[in-house]
Amino acid sequence: MRDSDRARPAGRAAARDLFEQVRLRYFRLSPGKRRLIHAAVLVGAVGLALGLGWQPVTAFLLTLALLGFATLALRFPRAAATVAVVVPWLTMTSLLDGRFPQSWIPLGLMLLALPVAGAAHLISWVPPWLTTLAALACAGVIALVLVLAGFPYAVVLWAAYGTAAAVLVYRLVQARQVRAGAAVREQPVRVRVRDGGPPPQQSADRAAPPPISVEEALGELDGMVGLAPVKEQVRSIAASIEASRLRREAGYVTEPPMRHFVFVGPPGTGKTSVARTVAKIFYAFGLLETPYVVEAQRADLVGEFLGATAIKTNELIDRALGGVLFVDEAYSLINSGDGQPDRFGSEAVQTLLKRAEDDRDRLIVILAGYEKEMGAFLSSNPGLSSRFATRVRFPGYSAGELAEITESLQTRRGDRMAGGVRPALLARFEDLHRRGIVDELGNARFVRSLVEAAAQARDVRVVGAGGSPTTEDLVTVTGPDVAKAFDELTARYQDYQATPTLEEALGELDGMAGLEPVKRQVHAIAAQLRMARMRQERGLPTPPQMRHFVFTGPPGTGKTTVARVLGRVFAALGLLVRPDVVEAQRADLVGQHLGATAIKTNELVDRALGGVLFVDEAYSLVNGGYAGGDAFGAEAVQTLLKRAEDDRDRLVVILAGYEREMDVFLATNPGLSSRFNQRVRFPSYTPAELSEIAELLAGRSGDRFDAPARHDLADVFTWVCEDGLIDGLGNGRFARSLYERAAMRRDVRLAALDGAASAADLTTITSADVRAAVDELAGR
């Protein structure tokens, strides 16, 4: 039988699956918890030794060695297996010192283990521990035979080293044969619907699918970079299929363990590649007739008119029978963008559901797409969620994994990176993660584009240099090549290169006049965010951080400016993609009828994602003047609250306004006060601070106030502050208006001189200019 012929023994698969589960649970622990467990084991071993009368130092060292080996086995299983071979070899050869006290044979054989183990790990596609064991065992046997035959010690060592080298060469040849066989098997697996023609199993001139073992299929999965949770889940599926086979062989009646899947995750994370592995696993167990995958999208299922869709979908499924049907971006089958039901897509879904149930013994259907969109798609039809109950989540790649994929793709192209490029590339990938745009770029797809663009930049550089380039020049990618490619591919992200550092962002805040309590609070917020990021990077527990704020204070006190600074702080710490601030008021959130408000608010939030949404005069969203309440404003508030919670990792929302009105507004909804619990109070400016603002504005424009003018400024600002007029005049806005009017009066005065003004006159604002500006603003 096919399943019994190709499926490997259950014991080995179960043991490996159990080991992978232990590994995953171990690395889910934080580094601090791991160290605590190690310390507890050491203390327990020493205590046990004292209780049994053993040597505590010996027990401590032995336990420490065992812990080290266990950690190595969990982190690098292949290396641990090799160590398990090398250590007995070193032990046995060290015992030969007493047998050959005057020779170099023991030391020479001990040193042989290091190059053999290193070379074994450079030979891919075969287990390195087995290569090490074979080489050392053969070398040891040859050395023993020659020593007993009385050959000179030098001959014995040379023969042992030569034998080990011969075994390594033999294993290298074996590895190439295994790799070639895997490449042949991989070639025909992917079938595109748009290529036309029948699938391979229906083609008369194509050979039957090659035999594939479960271990070979899982080996391909293990060869993929990253995806640890996906690998664990696929191994669990393989283990459950093997258990079902054993129960059936034992005489129990079992249903065929066929199932349909949902693959969710960001783009470029290997969903299609894992679908091919799943097809090979079910084929290896004899549950599918072929290991082929038919890929499709909406256009391959939906027809141009009602009735044609069912025909088209059935034809597609007929071509996939016996294998796997992989539907990418499956949520596009339900397209309600125009507000009308998608009858064509619904017909495709209903047909797909019926065939998925009727042909479940001959077909596996995999629906793939982004997690959020797939969740909405599955909830649109009860049959989808019940028939597609197995969900596999694909995580995005880490910076190190992206760098590993880059090197793998370059190796396949025959390229390589120059020395020192990898650390710089890794730093760029870490920056992508810090900005949170690696999923938008497409993970491994972005890496593929980067490798191709860097190679193109290298070719342009080499050819443009003229002369006759060397072979090394033609295959080596340098740092500038990678930087050029990286900048081109990220150019569509506005201000990608302009994100400030934390020091620059806080320096901009410190350069503002006044606002000392605000500056202290923003510095404290930045310090708290920075420490939280450090705790997270070190695997320590990190409490949720503040993401949404309330700015209260009179007008003109710098609330919008500080919001921009706060956006730059979050961007500098990698908590936002960009430092942009989207400013809004009630009219930007509230629609003209119920239902339109939610759409308008969501569109505004979508535009602000990755940055800061600043809602000025936020209390106007709840207008108490309406009879029966402000239904439009309440809808905007509810939508804003939901998005502020759902997108809290991608958005900072700041609500601003007068303090008393904001207190009333926050009290209207419990969700507001709980989600916007960080308040920053902006005080009115003092006369000295207003004078400083006016002089800063003048300095930025190349102007200055003379001494009498500065005295008049101080008098004016003191007068409006003491009379309580400054808040009504707009604080900093009044200082700006006064400077602009005074500069205009100076220009009018100098224009009458008919070109006789000096450079100092053109840049100096006098007392008369200030007094004229005050009279003009006062309406005199």
Secondary structure, 3 states (H helix, E strand, C coil): CHHHHHCCCHHHHHHHHHHHHHHHHHHHCCHHHHHHHHHHHHHHHHHHHHHHCCCHHHHHHHHHHHHHHHHHHHHCHHHHHHHHHHHHHHHHHHHHHCCCCCCCHHHHHHHHHHHHHHHHHHCCCCCHHHHHHHHHHHHHHHHHHHHHCCCCHHHHHHHHHHHHHHHHHHHHHHHHHHHHHHHHHHCCCEEEHHHCCCCHHHCCCCCCCCCCCHHHHHHHHHCCCCCHHHHHHHHHHHHHHHHHHHHHHCCCCCCCCCCCEEEECCCCCCHHHHHHHHHHHHHHCCCCCCCCEEEECHHHHCCCCCCHHHHHHHHHHHHHCCCEEEECCHHHHCCCCCCCCCHHHHHHHHHHHHHHHHCCCCCEEEEEECHHHHHHHHHCCHHHHHHCCEEEECCCCCHHHHHHHHHHHHHHHCCEECCCHHHHHHHHHHHHHHHCCHHHHCCHHHHHHHHHHHHHHHHHHHHHCCCCCCHHHHHEECHHHHHHHHHHHCCCCCCCCCCCCHHHHHHHHHCCCCCHHHHHHHHHHHHHHHHHHHHHHCCCCCCCCCCCEEEECCCCCCHHHHHHHHHHHHHHCCCCCCCCEEEECHHHHCCCCCCHHHHHHHHHHHHHCCCEEEECCHHHHCCCCCCCCCHHHHHHHHHHHHHHHHCCCCCEEEEEECHHHHHHHHHCCHHHHHHCCEEEECCCCCHHHHHHHHHHHHHHCCCEECHHHHHHHHHHHHHHHHCCCHHHHCCHHHHHHHHHHHHHHHHHHHHCCCCCCCHHHHHEECHHHHHHHHHHHHCC
